Structure formats: C-alpha cells, structure tokens
C-alpha cells in the first residue's frame, strides 16, 4: 500500500471474486423444440424465452468487460501508487 491507499491484495482478491461471479452467470442457450403442439401462447413463450437468453448472454459479456476494465484501471492505479510512494520515500531520505 502506498500513498493512495489501495491494498493490492484485497483489490486482486475482490476482482477475482467478481470475475468468478460474472463467469457463473448462466448464459447457455437452451433451445425449445416443438413436440407437435399448436399453441400460440407456447410459441410466444418460446420466442420470449429465446430473447431473454440472448439478453442474459449479452449481459454476461458486458459484466465481464466491466470487470476487466475495473481490473486494468485498478492495476494502473496500483502502479501509480507504487511510483508515488517511491518518489515520496526518496524525497524524504528514507
């Protein structure tokens, strides 16, 4: 931990847990096959279900992209924090 105050270990653990949770979002596409039924309501349900599955799939992609961005930005902040700490330490004769 440097001057900014980010605990690198906690940050890495947190983003790792976020990635695990993001990957756990079930975006498996399950198709429904007609068994010969002729129901307008069932057909509409299947269409809506397929739309919902596609939304979940896209949501998972966005969540994982956000987590990746958070990880990249946090890593850069940690690097800057380390550099600032070294500059501060060197300027104070430590």
C-alpha positions in Angstrom: 0.0 0.0 0.0 1.4 3.4 -1.0 0.2 6.9 -0.7 -3.2 6.5 -2.4 -4.1 3.7 0.0 -5.1 0.8 -2.3 -4.4 -2.6 -0.8 -3.2 -4.6 -3.8 -4.0 -8.0 -2.3 -7.6 -7.0 -1.4 -8.1 -5.4 -4.8 -6.9 -8.5 -6.6 -9.0 -10.8 -4.4 -12.1 -8.7 -5.0 -11.7 -8.5 -8.8 -11.0 -12.3 -8.8 -14.3 -12.9 -6.9 -16.1 -10.5 -9.3 -14.8 -12.5 -12.3 -15.9 -15.8 -10.7 -19.4 -14.4 -10.2 -19.5 -12.9 -13.7 -18.5 -16.3 -15.2 -21.2 -18.0 -13.1 -23.9 -16.2 -14.9 -25.6 -18.9 -16.9 -25.8 -17.8 -20.5 -26.2 -21.2 -22.0 -28.7 -21.1 -24.8 -31.3 -23.8 -24.4 -33.5 -24.3 -27.5 -37.1 -25.4 -27.3 -38.2 -27.9 -29.9 -41.8 -28.3 -30.8 -43.3 -31.7 -29.8 -46.1 -31.1 -32.3 -48.1 -28.8 -30.1 -50.0 -25.9 -31.7 -50.3 -23.3 -29.1 -50.0 -19.6 -29.8 -49.2 -19.0 -26.2 -46.4 -21.6 -26.1 -44.9 -20.3 -29.4 -44.9 -16.8 -27.9 -43.3 -18.2 -24.7 -40.5 -19.9 -26.7 -39.9 -16.6 -28.7 -39.7 -14.6 -25.5 -37.5 -17.2 -23.8 -35.1 -17.1 -26.7 -35.0 -13.3 -26.5 -34.4 -13.5 -22.7 -31.5 -15.9 -23.2 -29.9 -13.6 -25.7 -30.2 -10.7 -23.3 -28.6 -12.7 -20.5 -25.8 -13.7 -22.8 -25.1 -10.1 -23.7 -25.4 -9.0 -20.1 -22.7 -11.6 -19.1 -20.4 -10.2 -21.8 -20.9 -6.6 -20.5 -20.4 -7.6 -16.9 -17.1 -9.4 -17.7 -16.0 -6.5 -19.9 -16.7 -4.1 -17.0 -14.8 -6.3 -14.5 -11.8 -6.4 -16.9 -11.8 -2.6 -17.2 -12.0 -2.3 -13.4 -9.1 -4.7 -13.1 -7.0 -2.8 -15.7 -7.7 0.6 -14.2 -7.0 -0.7 -10.7 -3.8 -2.2 -11.8 -2.7 1.1 -13.3 -3.7 3.0 -10.1 -1.6 0.5 -8.1 1.4 1.1 -10.3 1.0 4.9 -10.0 0.6 4.5 -6.2 3.8 2.5 -6.0 5.7 5.1 -8.1 4.3 7.9 -5.9 5.4 6.1 -2.8 8.9 5.6 -4.1 9.1 9.3 -5.1 7.9 10.3 -1.6 10.2 7.9 0.1 13.2 9.1 -1.9 12.4 12.8 -1.4 12.2 12.3 2.3 15.5 10.4 2.5 14.1 7.0 3.5 
